[in-house]
Amino acid sequence: MIKRISSGGEFEAKIGYCRAVIAGGFVHVAGTVGQGDDVVAQCKSALEIIGAALQDAGANFADVVRVNYYMPDRAEFEPCWPVLAQTFGDNPPAATMIECGLIDPKFRIEIEVTAVAPT
């Protein structure tokens, strides 16, 4: 069984994706950017959006087993570490950070997660 969760964002219909998909025992949350004037604000905003998608799926950050970070400048990753450590707390997932271009230069970080789906 596959369940798709939409956030209602305008790009979901334009591009053809949804915020999250529950399938195969996992919640897959799409790459998510946030709003804000700097990388830390964008990181917090992206995590809020991801948290809402996880909640809609019946999961939370403690259920996350994999996180991928995409950033145009790896030097901006370290300022995000305290936010990420606070978010994942005692349940840190496996993680990867990749330096790459994002869809718009205003975005400084994109985050995607995979979580264990609730039973």
C-alpha positions as CSV (number, residue, x, y, z in Angstrom):
1,M,0.0,0.0,0.0
2,I,1.2,3.5,-0.9
3,K,0.0,6.7,0.7
4,R,0.9,10.1,-0.7
5,I,0.9,13.2,1.5
6,S,0.6,16.6,-0.1
7,S,1.5,19.8,1.6
8,G,-0.6,21.8,-1.0
9,G,2.5,23.6,-2.2
10,E,2.3,25.1,-5.7
11,F,5.2,23.2,-7.1
12,E,3.9,19.8,-6.2
13,A,1.4,20.0,-9.1
14,K,3.7,21.9,-11.4
15,I,6.6,19.4,-11.0
16,G,4.7,16.3,-10.2
17,Y,5.7,15.2,-6.7
18,C,4.3,15.2,-3.2
19,R,5.8,16.2,0.1
20,A,5.9,12.6,1.4
21,V,5.1,9.1,0.5
22,I,4.5,6.2,2.9
23,A,5.6,2.9,1.2
24,G,7.4,-0.3,2.1
25,G,7.4,0.5,5.8
26,F,9.0,3.9,5.4
27,V,8.0,7.5,5.2
28,H,10.0,9.2,2.4
29,V,10.0,13.0,2.7
30,A,10.9,14.9,-0.4
31,G,13.8,17.3,-0.5
32,T,12.7,20.4,1.3
33,V,13.9,24.0,1.3
34,G,12.9,26.6,3.8
35,Q,12.5,30.3,3.9
36,G,14.8,32.8,5.7
37,D,17.6,35.3,5.2
38,D,20.4,32.9,6.1
39,V,21.2,29.2,6.1
40,V,20.3,28.6,9.8
41,A,16.9,30.2,9.3
42,Q,16.3,28.2,6.1
43,C,17.4,25.0,8.0
44,K,14.9,25.6,10.8
45,S,12.2,26.4,8.3
46,A,12.9,23.3,6.2
47,L,12.8,21.1,9.4
48,E,9.4,22.6,10.4
49,I,8.0,21.6,7.0
50,I,9.5,18.2,7.3
51,G,8.2,17.8,10.8
52,A,4.7,18.6,9.6
53,A,5.0,16.0,6.9
54,L,6.2,13.4,9.4
55,Q,3.3,14.3,11.7
56,D,0.8,13.9,8.8
57,A,2.3,10.4,8.3
58,G,2.0,9.5,12.0
59,A,5.8,9.7,12.5
60,N,8.3,12.2,14.1
61,F,12.0,13.0,14.0
62,A,12.8,10.1,16.4
63,D,11.6,7.8,13.6
64,V,14.1,9.2,11.0
65,V,16.7,6.7,9.9
66,R,18.3,8.6,7.1
67,V,18.8,12.3,6.3
68,N,20.4,13.9,3.3
69,Y,21.6,17.5,3.2
70,Y,22.2,19.3,-0.1
71,M,24.0,22.6,0.0
72,P,25.6,24.9,-2.6
73,D,28.4,25.8,-0.1
74,R,29.7,23.2,2.3
75,A,31.2,25.9,4.5
76,E,27.6,26.8,5.6
77,F,26.9,23.4,7.0
78,E,28.6,23.9,10.4
79,P,26.4,26.8,11.5
80,C,23.4,24.3,11.1
81,W,24.9,21.6,13.3
82,P,23.3,22.9,16.6
83,V,19.9,23.0,15.0
84,L,20.3,19.5,13.6
85,A,21.6,18.1,16.9
86,Q,18.6,19.6,18.7
87,T,16.2,18.3,16.2
88,F,17.4,14.7,16.2
89,G,18.5,14.7,19.8
90,D,19.0,11.2,21.2
91,N,17.9,9.6,17.9
92,P,20.5,10.6,15.3
93,P,19.9,9.2,11.8
94,A,22.5,8.1,9.3
95,A,23.4,11.3,7.4
96,T,25.0,12.5,4.2
97,M,25.9,16.1,3.2
98,I,26.4,16.8,-0.5
99,E,27.7,20.1,-2.0
100,C,25.7,20.9,-5.1
101,G,23.6,23.5,-6.9
102,L,20.0,23.9,-5.8
103,I,16.9,24.9,-7.8
104,D,17.3,28.6,-6.9
105,P,20.5,30.5,-5.6
106,K,18.4,32.0,-2.8
107,F,18.2,28.5,-1.2
108,R,21.2,27.6,1.0
109,I,20.1,24.1,2.2
110,E,17.7,21.4,1.1
111,I,16.9,18.5,3.4
112,E,15.3,15.1,2.7
113,V,14.6,12.3,5.2
114,T,13.5,8.7,5.4
115,A,11.7,7.6,8.5
116,V,10.3,4.3,9.7
117,A,6.5,4.3,9.1
118,P,4.2,3.8,12.1
119,T,2.7,0.3,12.3
